[in-house]
Amino acid sequence: MINIDAIFEFRKGILFIRLLGSITKETVNKYLENVTLFICNNHIKNITLNFNRVEKIDDIGISLINQTYEIVSSYNGTIYVTGLNDISNKISRNINLINNELEAFNKV
């Protein structure tokens, strides 16, 4: 079964979203319902997406990362991403790649 879950934690002005599972065509709606809706409803400005526990991500998943960047940018915010080493060349150049979540604290 293909699934995606997210753990949300808000600390020091940064929303940490730890994704688990797969971000693919089959799970896009769940991502939109959980992650995107939460960001939009709460006008979150600073986000760290953690992909360390994501098993699979396809082109739709990459598109969602870039879409999340656009949403956060519309609030004059910043997005940080960790755990995407294999596909980091496919995401927007404006997204800040970090080695771990702690680096986000030094950048905000």
Rosetta blueprint (number, residue, H / E / L):
1 M L
2 I L
3 N L
4 I E
5 D E
6 A E
7 I E
8 F E
9 E E
10 F E
11 R E
12 K L
13 G L
14 I E
15 L E
16 F E
17 I E
18 R E
19 L E
20 L E
21 G E
22 S E
23 I E
24 T L
25 K L
26 E L
27 T L
28 V H
29 N H
30 K H
31 Y H
32 L H
33 E H
34 N H
35 V H
36 T H
37 L H
38 F H
39 I H
40 C H
41 N H
42 N H
43 H L
44 I L
45 K L
46 N E
47 I E
48 T E
49 L E
50 N E
51 F E
52 N E
53 R E
54 V E
55 E E
56 K E
57 I E
58 D L
59 D H
60 I H
61 G H
62 I H
63 S H
64 L H
65 I H
66 N H
67 Q H
68 T H
69 Y H
70 E H
71 I H
72 V H
73 S H
74 S H
75 Y L
76 N L
77 G L
78 T E
79 I E
80 Y E
81 V E
82 T E
83 G L
84 L L
85 N H
86 D H
87 I H
88 S H
89 N H
90 K H
91 I L
92 S L
93 R L
94 N L
95 I L
96 N E
97 L E
98 I L
99 N L
100 N L
101 E L
102 L H
103 E H
104 A H
105 F H
106 N H
107 K H
108 V L
